Amino acid sequence: MTGSDESPSFRLVYVPGVMPDKWVRIWNERQPDVPLALTQVPPGAAAGRLLGGDADAGLVRLPVDRTVLSAIPLYTEQTVVVVPQDHLVTAVDEVSPEDLSDDIVLHPLDDVLDWENLPGRPALERPATTADAVELVAAGIGVLIVPLSLARLHHRKDLTHRPLKDAPESSVALAWPEDATTDLVEDFIGIVRGRTVNSTRGRRQPSAQEKPQRDDRRKQPARPTGANRRGSSSGTPKGGKGGKNSRGGKQGKPRRRS
């Protein structure tokens, strides 16, 4: 939680391609008195914003440093190749890395895919951003491999995309500083996990050790103990063998059966 005690707010950063609109709308419905400040940041800057105290939580791309950040994976995106409308691969429904062996595959500096070996032929220089790489694809310089959301974000009428199999994928997660799990962070966790407004607003529930013991005495009849118990523990009836009766007198004779 940030801001003064009289005017709390929740600061959320997100990376390009992530669409937080639905979660923001739910937040505004459930927390009308707590404004949500939304800021888009480059993928490589999100962790620094969180650790620097400039944001309470972030919608980021994995991996993140789990020694200092907590993270809840939300979904994994399909990887696609962005090509001109007249490219040969547009004739198929799915592309393999081998299909791009003759193409220049652009590799922007803000790439979010973890490649061991980028397919195709490398460009002479790496574009600074994904947006710059898209412009080069439109100019016929090469092709670009990105998560589906980034292909849609940078959509152009003269470009299209196809799924690329056997390629790295990008996962999106909700992350926040491990030592700053506030009530408002717990509230947002509940929203992204799809909890209802009645689910304690997504906040952490007490553990079994923390929960108070229920008093079920009204549900169970009291059982007499000690001197008030009639008969022995084995259920010996009043006046039967097993000791004195409840009045503390001597054992009486059993009644004669008729």
Salt bridges, closest charged atoms under 4 A:
GLU29 OE2 - ARG25 NH1 3.34
ASP56 OD2 - ARG11 NE 3.52
GLU77 OE2 - ARG61 NH1 2.89
ASP103 OD1 - HIS87 NE2 2.90
ASP111 OD2 - HIS107 NE2 3.04
GLU135 OE1 - ARG156 NH1 3.20
ASP158 OD2 - ARG156 NH2 2.90
ASP183 OD2 - ARG203 NH1 3.39
ASP187 OD2 - ARG201 NH2 3.19
ASP187 OD1 - ARG203 NE 3.02
GLU210 OE1 - ARG204 NH1 3.36
ASP215 OD2 - ARG217 NH2 2.67
ASP216 OD1 - ARG214 NH2 3.63
